[in-house]
Amino acid sequence: MVDVLLGLQWGDEGKGKIVDYLAPDYDVVARFQGGPNAGHTLNIDGRRIVLHTIPSGVFHDRPLNLIGNGVVIDPCEFKKEVDELTQTGIDLNKKLLISQKAHLILPTHRMLDSASEKSKGAGKIGSTLKGIGPAYMDKTGRNGIRVGDLFSDNFRNRYDQLKQKHLELLGSAPQDFDLQKMEEEFWQGIEVIRSFNCVRGEYFINTQLHQGKKVLAEGAQGSMLDIDFGTYPFVTSSNTITAAACTGLGIPPTSIREVIGIIKAYCTRVGGGPFPTELTDETGELMRKEGHEFGATTGRPRRCGWLDLVAVNYTIMLNGVTKIVITKADVLNVFEEVKVCSSYRTGHEDSHQIPFDINTASIIPQYEPLAGWKTNHSMKSADDLPGSLSDFVRFVAEKTKTAVSMISIGAGRDQLVVL
C-alpha cells in the first residue's frame, strides 16, 4: 500500500520533518514531482539539512529512497546534495535509487527560466530560477532528456541538439551566466547520477507493492501551487496533488491508502501571487521573525498570514486527505489571540469556495478569533497541550471534517505530539 504525504498550502509546510519522522515505518520513501525548487528542511542531531531532490527518508536504515519519474533533476544541484549528505556519513549508494524516466534540467534551462522571468516585468511569478518550468516544458513538448538517456551512445549529441535549440530561443537576450562553467558542473553531476542505481521506477515500485511493502510518497511544494488547481498563473510547473503520485511514480490509484496533509498553524507564501490572509503589518513581520520564515531554497523572506481554511478545505477536497498534521504551532506562542479565516467575503456574500480567478477577485477574509497559547517544547502527549491549543486543534478538525493526527511544537524530531 501507498500513503501519500503532501502540503495543503503554498509549500513550506514542514513536510520534510514529518517524512523523516514517519520514514522508519516504511520500506520505500519516494519523491513523485518537483525538483530543486523544493526545499525540505530537517534538523538531524542539531544540524540543519535541506534536501532539494533526494527523498527525506535517507537518514533511516529501513527505507529505500526513490526519485520518481515525475521529478526533474539538476545534475549540478544533485551532486551538491550528494556531497553534503556523504559528509554526514550516509552511504547513499545503498539506499537511493533514481527512476530512468526522470527528466534532466540542463544549464540552458536555467538560462531560459531567467530570461522568461525578466520578460514578465512587474507580472513575474516569483520563479526560483532553477530551470524547472523550461524542463517541464521540454518534457511535455517531447524534447526532454531523461536519466535513462545517460546510458545511450548518442547522449552527448542529444544534449548538444537541445542546448542549441535553447540558445536559439534565447537569441540576443542578455544573460548573466557563465555557460562554460555551468556545463563543467553539469558533466560532473552527470557522472554522479550515473554512479547510482538508475532503475525502471514503475516496475521497482510496483514490485515492492506486490511484495506487501509499505511506500510513503513524498510531495513537494504545496497543493495551492498545483499547475491545474492552484492560484494560476502563480503556480509551479507540475501537479502537486495526490493524483500526481500516480503519474509521478507509476502506481495505480487503488494502491493509495492514506493521504496525509500538512498545514502550518498559519500561512506563508514565497514569490508573487494572491494570498487572501496575508499580513503586511507588524503582526506579519512578527510571524516571519518567530517562524524564521525565509525560503529554504531561495533564502527570500516568506509572506506571512493567518490560517486560511477556505484554501485548506479546497485542497483537502482535491487530495482526498484522511489525516491532517499541523506544524509550527509554537511560532504563534507570542500572540494573545490568533485568527483563522473560515470564509471569504466577495461582494455582499460570504463564500467557502475558491473563486475561479483568485487573482482578480475582491476577497475580504472573514476571521474567527481564538485564544492564543503558550506551548513548551517538552510536551509529549495530547494531555500536555494547553487548553487553548487543544481548542485550536479541535476547531481545525471540525471546520475541515478531518482528523488532526499530529501537531509539531518545535523544529526537532522529538517535538511532535501524536494526537
N, C-alpha and C positions, 0 to 999 in steps of 0.2 A: 504494500500500500504506500501511497504518497501523501504526505502532509505538505501543504504549501504555506510559506510564511512570506508576507509582503506588507508594504506600508500602505496606509489608508489616507495619507495626506499628501503633501508635496515633497516627500522624501525626508531624509534626515530624522526619521522617527526612532532610530536606535535599533534597527534590525540586526546589525552585526552582533551586538551584545546578546540578543535573545537567541540567535542561531548558535552562538558559542555556548550558551547555557544548555540548550536542548540537544546539541550535537552528539553527546555520548549515548543518547538513546536511539541513534540511527546508524544504519550501515553505510549510507551514502548521503552526502550533502552536495547538492547540485545547483549551480547558478544557471538561470534559464534565459536571461536577457540583459541588455545594457552593456556597458563597457567601462573604461577607465573614467567616465564622467561620474561614476558612483564611488562613494567612499564609505565603507563600513568600518567604524571605529571600535576597537576593542581595547580594554585595559587588562593586560596579561601580566600578573605579578608586578604591578606598579608601572609597567611600561605601556605607553600608548602606541598602538599599532593600527595603521589604516590600510585596509585591504580594498583594492580597486577592481580587481578581476578575479582573484583567487577566492574560492568559497570560504566562508567563515568557520568551517569545521576542521581546519588544518591543525589546530592546536590540541586535538584529541587523538587518542590512539585508535579508537574503534572505526570511525567512518572513513571510507574513501571519499575523495572530493573530485567532482566532475565539473569542468567548464563546458556548458552545453552549447549546442549548435546555434542557439538564439543570441549568444554573446558575440560582440565584436572585440577583437583583441589587438591592442597596440603592442607589437613586439618590444619596443623600447621601454614602455611602462611595465610590461610583464617582466622583463629582465630585472628592472629596479626592484620590483616587488619580490621576486625570487631571491635576489641578493640579500635583501633586508631580512627575509624570513630565514634564510640559510644561516645568517649571522646569529640568529637566536637559537640555533642548534636543531632546527626542524629539518628532517630529511624528506623533502617534498617529492623526490622521485619514487618514494614508497607509497605515497598517499594522494598524489594528484594525477588526474587524467584529463585529457583535452579532446573534445569532440572534433573529428576531422572536418565536420561541416560548419564549424565556427568560422566566421569571416575575419579577415585581417584589415587593420587600419594601416594605410600607407602614410609616409611622411606628407605626400601631396594631399591626402585627405584633410590633414590639419591645416594646410595652406588654404584649401578651398573653404573650410569652415570659417577661418578668419576673414577671408575676402567676403563671404556671404554675410557675416555678421556686420562688417563695416559698411556694406552697401545698404543695410537697413536703416542706418542713421538712428533717429530717435525711436524708431519702431523695433529696435533689436530685441531679441527674445531672451538675452542673457545666457547664450551658449557658453559651455565650459571650454570651447575651442579645442576639444580633444579629437576632432575629426569624426565624431560619432555619426552625425547626420549624413555627411557625404558617404561614409562607409555603408550605412544602411541604404542610401540611395543607389549606390552601385550594386548592392545585393538585390534590391527589387528591380533594378534596371538590367539585371543579368550580366553585369560586368565584373562582379566581385571576385576576389581571390580568397580561397578557403585554406584552412590549415592542411587539409589533405593534399592540396596542390604543392606544398613544400617538398613533397617526396617524388614529384614528377620531373622528368628530364627537361621540360620546357618551362619550368617555373620562372627562371630569370627572364625569358622572352615575354611571358605573360605580364610580369611585373613592369618591364620596360614599356610595353604597349599601353598599360593602364596609366602609368606615370606620364607618358607623353600625351595621352588624352587629357589628363588633368592640367598639364602645363598649357595646352592649347585653350582650355576653358578659362584658365587664369589670364591668358593673354598678357597685356601690359599692366595688369593690376599690381600696384606696389605691394611688396611683401617684405616683412622684416624677419625673414627666415634664412638660415644657412643650410640650404638643402644638402650640400655635400656632407656636413657634419651630421645632419639628421639621418641621412642614408647610412653612414658608418654605424650609428647606434642601431638603426633598423636591422642591418645584417647581423650584428652581434646578437640582437634579440631573436632573430630567426633561428640562429644556431641553438639558443637556449630552448626555444619551443621544440625544435627537432629532437632535443635530448630527452623529452618527456614521452610518456606512453600516450600516443595520439590514437584514439580508438573510434570505432563506429559507435558514436554515443547512443544512438537509438537502440542498437542491439544490446549494448552493455547495460543500459538502464532497464530494459525490459527483461533481460536475463536475470538481473537482480530481483525484479518484482516476481518473476515466475518461481524463483527460489525462496520466496517468502521474506525477502529482505525489506527493511524499512528505509524509505527515502524521504529526505527533507529537501524540498525545492525552495531555493532562496531567491527572492525577488530583489530587484534594485530600483532606485528612485521611489516614486510613490504613485498610487492609483490616480491622483489628480493630475499627474503628468502623462497619463496614457495618451498615445497618439490619436486614438479614436474618441475616447470618453473624457479626456482631461480638458483643461482650460485652453483649448486650441485657439491660436497657434503657439501659445506659450507653453509648450509641452516638450517632452523628449521625443526621440525618433523611433521608439519601439513601443509595443504593447507591454504595459506593466501590471496587468491584472491577471487573475487566476488562469484565464484561458491561455495566456502566453506560456504557462508552464507546460501545456500540452505540445504546442508548436516549438517551444524552445528546448525541449528535451526529447520529443518523440514518444510521448506517453498518451494512452487513451484517457478521456475524461473519467471513465469508470474506475480508474485506479486511484482517484483522489478521494481521500477520507476527510481530513480536517483542513480547514483554511484558517490560519492564524493571522489576524490583522493587527498591526502595530500602530498605535497612535501616541503622540505626546499628550501631556495634560494641557497643552496649549498648542498653538500652530506656529510653524515657521515656513519661510519660502526664500529661495535664493534666486536672484535674477528678476527679470520682468514678469508681468502678468498680473491678473486680478487676484485680490486677496481681501475678501469682504471684511474680515475681522482684524485687519492689520492695525497696529497701534503705532502711530508715528510720533507719539509724545514721550514724556519721561517714563511712563509705565512700560512702553515697548522697549525703551532703552534699558530699563532695569531688568526686564526679562532676558534681553540679549546678554547683559553682563552676568547675571546669575547663571544662565544656562550655557555660557561660553559659546554663544551661537555664531560660529564662524565656519564656513564651508570646509568639510574635511578634504575636498578635492581642490577647491579654488582658493580657500582662505578668505573669501568675501564675507562680509557681515551678513547674517541672515535677517530678513524681515521677520518681525515677531507679532503675534496677536493672540487673542483668546481662542479657546477651543471652538471649532465650528462643527456642530453636529448635523447641520444640513448636508455638508460635504461628506462627513463620515457615514451618515446613513446612505447616501448615494453610493459610496464605494463599497459599503457592506453589501448592498443590493447587487452591484456588478460582480463582486467576487464570491458571493455565497459564503461569507465569513461565518465561522462557527464559534470562534473564540476571539476575544479582544485582549491585548496586552497594553497596559498604559505605562509609558515611560516618563522619566524626568519629573515625577510628581514633586520631588524635593526642590526643584527650581522655583516653585511657587510658594515656598516657605515664607518668603518675605512679605506676602500680601495678606492683609487682614480679610480681604474679600476677593474672591475670584468670580469670573463671569463665564458663562457658557452660552454661545449662540444656538438657539433652538429653532429659529425660523428667520426667513428673510422678508422684509417688507419691500415690495416692489409696487410703486404707485400707492393705491389705497388698500392693498390686500396683503395679507401675510401668506407666505408660501413655504412649503417644506421641500421644494424641488429646486434643483439647479436650473437656471434659465438656459435656453438654447445657446445664446451668446452672452456668457457671463462678463465678457469684456466691455460690452456696451450697455448692459442692464444697470439701472439705477437701483442699488441694493442698500438698504439700511438694516444691518443685523439687529435682531431682537434678542436681547440678552436676559438670562435668568441668573440672578446673583446667588452665590453660595458662600458660606463661611470659609475663611481660609484655615490652614492647618499648619502645624509645626511638626514636621517629621523628624525622626532621628535615624541615623544610619545603622542602628543595632536591631531594628525591628526584624523579626523572623517569621511571624505568622499574622494572619488576619486579625487575631485578637490584639495584636500590638498596635494596630493602626489607630491614630486619633479619630474620635467620633466624626469630626467634620470631613476627614479624608474618606472614611467609610461611607459617609453620606454622598460624597462626590462619586465614588465608585458605583454606588447603588443608583445614583442619578443617571450616569452614563449607561449602565446596563438597562435601566428602564426605558430611556429615550431611544436606545438602539435596538432594544429587544434581543440583545446578545450578551452572553455571559462574559464577564471580565475574569480571566484566569490568573493573571499575574499583574503586579504593579512594581515598577522599578523606583527605588528611593535613593539611588546613588550610581556612580559610574562603575563600581566594581562588580565582579562576578557574583559575589556573595550578597549583593544589595538588591536582590529580587525577592519579593514576597509572593509566595504561591497562595492563591485565594481558594 
